[in-house]
């Protein structure tokens, strides 16, 4: 048995449609054979390694709205599907109003790769280890999708169905993601644990966001999302419940971190055992929750 140490990309056809309608039509007519192309940072690696066997790559980067990023004080932020991570992280409005997203972006791979990688691509890959997905979930992201029946909106909270699996249908193209204005006083923290400090995939990732909320008994709403510990990125509702019902103390933070560990359903793989991941989910959740609680002034 021989192993090819330097695999090459397989042959494929490259298409550059002029409209979203044309792109959706072609993708719908070639399910399992055609794939939308944005940054390509995962697409080309997976094709090279034989994991994806698409015959056609449909370049959608230049289509309407794909390269736009806009912010309105009442409506919020819209990021086109082809906007690179570095461009998002450098945007003054993103840095001011969505700093947790910037923090997550800056942990992704290398600066060079982030000149190509996109937020929407990270989401549509539906990797349970996606670094930016936790922040996008906690910022209540909504995807704009163009399909065979026209445009529709898909809340990110119900988008993921399993590793690499989403609610998208053949012909669907995500054109952008929208975020509402975060509640006043929102703070956050992303902690990623990998095998090294230079852009490795997360063994465990923890994202926490919190803000004052007079409707909660504790006076605060604090939410937590986990990466790389379940078949899909996971928002742990029990953490919010634990920290909403009574005054927040160190003991309550510890209980919330325990709830995060119990919600984790990891697997054993080459990067870590399931047991190790669960313990790290608890420990990192404790650190992230404490960091957010301190930012809230407590």
N, C-alpha and C positions, 0 to 999 in steps of 0.2 A: 504493500500500500504506500503510495507516494502522497505527500502533502505539498500543496503549492504555497510556498512561503510568501509569494508576491502575487496574489490574485489580481486580476484586472477586471475592469467593468465589462459586463456583457454587452452585446450589441443591443441598441434600442433606437427607436425613432423619436426625434425631437420635434414637437409641434408648438407653434406660437400663435394661438388664436387671436382674433382681433376684438372679440366681444365675449362677455360672460356667457351669453346665450350659446355661442359657438362652442365654448369650452365645456359647458355643462352637457351639451348634446353629445359631444365626442366621448366624454367620460361615461355618460350613461349608456352609450352604445358599446363600450368596451369594459364592462365590469371585470375586475380581476386582472386586467391587462394594461390599464392606463392609470396614471397617478398624477395629481397636480404637483407642479414643481414650484417651490418658493426658494428658500435658502439652499436646500439640497445637502445640508451638513449631515443629516441622518440618511437621507435617501440614497446617496451615492455609496456610503459605507455599507448599507444593508444590501444594495444590489451587488456591490463588489464581493461581499461575503456569501452571496447566494441565498440570502434570507428573503429578499424580494425579487421577483422574476418578471417585473413589468416589461411589456414590449414597447410602451409609449410613455414618454414624459411630456406632460402638457404644461408649458410655461405660462403661468398666470400672473407673474410679477408685474407686467406692464398694463394690466387691465384696470378699469376705472375704479378709483378709490383705494387700490391696493397699496400705494406708496405714500398715502397721506397720514399725517398725525395731527390731531386738532384737539383743542381744549376750550370749553366754554364754562364759565363760572357756575352757571345754573344747571347745565346738562351733564357736564363731566368730560371724560376723556375718551377719544376714539383713536385706536391704533390700527392702521391698515395691515393686512396680512403680510405684506412684503416689507414692512418697516423692520430694519435690523435691530437686534437687541442693543447694540451700541448707540444707535440713534435714539432709541427710547430712553436709555439710561442718561443720555446727555441732554435731553429736553428739560428746559427750566421748569415747566409746569409739572412734569412728571416728578422731578426731584422735589418740588415743593409740596405737592399734594399726594403723591403716591410713593413715598420713599421706600416702603417695604418692597415694592416691585423692583426698584433700583438695586436694593440690597441683594435680592435674589438673583437678578441678572448678573451681577458682578461675581457670582460664584460659578457661573456656567463656563466650563472649559477654559479657553484662552481668549484674550482680547481679539486676536486675529480671527478666530472662529466666530466670535460674536459680531464681526462685521458682515457675516453672511446669515447667521442663525436668526430666526424670528420668533417672537412670542407665539404667534398663531401656529407656526410649525411645531414648536415645543408642545403646544396643547394637542394638536391633531395627531401627533405621534402616539399620544395616550400612554406614554410610559409611566408606570407607577412611581418612577424616580425623577420625574420632571421637576427641575428646580424652581421654575417660575409659576408652576401651576397652583401651589399653595397660596401665594399672594394673590393671584388672579381669582381664586375661589373666595378668599376672605374679603376682597374688594368687590365681590358680587358681580363678576364679569358676565357679560352676555355676548354671544357670538352672533354676527350677522352672516347668514348663509344664503347663497344663491343656488337654487336647484332647478329641476325641470318645471316646477310649478311657480317659479319666481323667487322672490325674497321672503325669508322668514327669520325669526329670532330664536336662538337656542340658549337658555340659561346654562351657564357652565356647570352649575350644581347638579344637573341631570344629564350631562353630556357623555360621561365616561361609562362604558359597559364592561370593561375588562382590559387586560393588558393588550394594548394596540387596538382596542375596539371602542367605537363611539356610536352615536346615534346617526351619523352621516350615512346617506344613501348614495348609490351610484349616481354621478352627475352633480353631487353637492360640492360646492366650493365655499369655504369660509373666506369672506372678504374682509372682515375686520372684527375687532373685539371692542366693546364699550364698557366703561366703568362709570358708575354714578359718583358724585362728589362724596368723599368719605365723611362720616359724621365728625363734627367739630371735636378736636382733641384726640383724634385717632393716632395711635402709636403702634409700632410693630417690631418684630424681631424674627429673623430667619437664621436657624442654625443647621448647618449641613455637616454630617460626619462621613468622610470617605477614607480611602486607604492612603491618600496623600492630600496635601493642601493646594494642589495645582490642577483643579478642574476635574477631578475624578467624579464618577457617578456617585450619588449618595448611597451609602449603606443605610442611613436613616436621615430624613430631613424633617425638621419641625418648623412650622410657620405659625406665629401668634400675632393677633391684632386685637387691640382693645380701645375702648373709648368710654367716657362718662355717659351714663344712661339713667335718667331719673325714673324711668319706668321699671327698672330692676331693683329688687329689694336690697342688693348690695351697692347700688348706685353706679354699677359698671356693667358693660357687656364685653366679655373677653372670649374670643374664639380661637380654635387651634386646628390646624390641618397637618396631616402626616404624609410623608412621601416614602416610598420604597418599603412599606411594611404591610401592604395589602394589594389585591389585584388592581385596584384603582386608587388614585389620590383620594384621601379620606379626610373629611371634616368631622371631628369628634364632637357630636352634640352634647355628650355628657359633660365635657369640660365646661361648655357654656352654662349648662344647668347647674353644675357644682358651684360656679363662681358668680351666679346671678341671684341665688336664693337667700344667701346670708352674707354678713360682713366678711370681707376677704381678709384672711389671716395666712400666716405661713402654713398652718395646718391645712387650710382649705386649698392652698396652692399644691401642697403635697398630694392631697386627695385627687385634685384635678389631673396631676401628672400620672397618678396610678390609673385613673380612668382612661387616659391616653394609651397607656401600656396595655390595658385590657381590651381596648378596641383594635389594637394592632393584630393583624393576621399574616405575619410574614412567612416566608419559606426559607429553607436552607439553600444556599447557592455558594458559588466560589468566593463571594465577597463577605460572607458571614452567615452564621447559623441563625435559625429562627429564634432560638432562645436569646442569643446575643442581641439580635435586633430588638426584641421586645424590651430587654433591659435598657438598651440605649434609647429607645423611644421614651421610656419613663425618665431617664436621667436628663436627656436633652429637653424634654418637655418641661421638666422642673426648672432648668436654666432659662429657657425662653420665657416661661410664664413669669419667673422672678424678674427678668430683665424688663418685661413690659410693665409689670406692676411698679417697678422703680421709676420707669419713665412717666407713669401716670402720677408720680409725685408722692408715692406711698413708701 
